[in-house]
Structure formats: structure tokens, C-alpha cells
């Protein structure tokens, strides 16, 4: 029966390692989200694309980015908070979902960020 505590401790250490790894990944993804939000607030097209895959960079026209920035910059500029919702796996992407609350406003959005090999493969706010 002495082996049971060892087995339980081993299983618990796996959960702790897995949890720590997930938290580190989430910190990294949150930093990237913050960079994207800042780029939108600053209407900085180059910063928005800086961590993107080649396909992401090719598929985001500057005019479309500026249109989104014009709409969201006033909300983002007043501050925002994020609430992590979930991680999905879709078509080779790791997809992170956040709820975005804009300062004192009653407005909320959902942000969806696709990531492949540490680079942004897609970003949507709806």
C-alpha cells in the first residue's frame, strides 16, 4: 500500500506541471492580445502585423485595419479588461477566445485569436 501515495503524488505532479505549462502559454497569448489591442488603439498597422504569419499579413488590408481601428480605438483608449473564455483547436490553429469589456461602457466584444507556431494566424473582434 505504500506505492499508492507515490502513484497519487506522481499523478498530482503531472497536473501541476500541465497547469503551469498552460498558465505560461496563456500569459504569452495574453501579451500578444495586448499588443494587438494596443496596435488597434494606436492605429498602428505595422505593429498589428508584426507577429503575424505571412498569410495573416497578406490578408489584412491597411484600409480594413484602419476602419476597425477607427471604430474600436475610442473604446480601447478608455481602458479595457479581458476575461479568458476558452482554447480551441481548429484547422491546425490553436484558437484563444476572450471576452473584452471596455472601461465604463456597456459594450463588450469577443476576441478570437488564431495562433500557429507562435505567430498570429487570425484575429477577429466581434
Secondary structure, DSSP 8 states (H G I E B T S, - for coil): -HHHHHHHHHHHHHHHHHHHHHHHHHHHHHHHHHHHHHHHHTT-HHHHHTTB-HHHHHH--HHHHHHHHHHHHHHHHT-EEEEEEEEEEETTEEEEEEEEEETTSS-EEEEEEEEETTEEEEEEE-
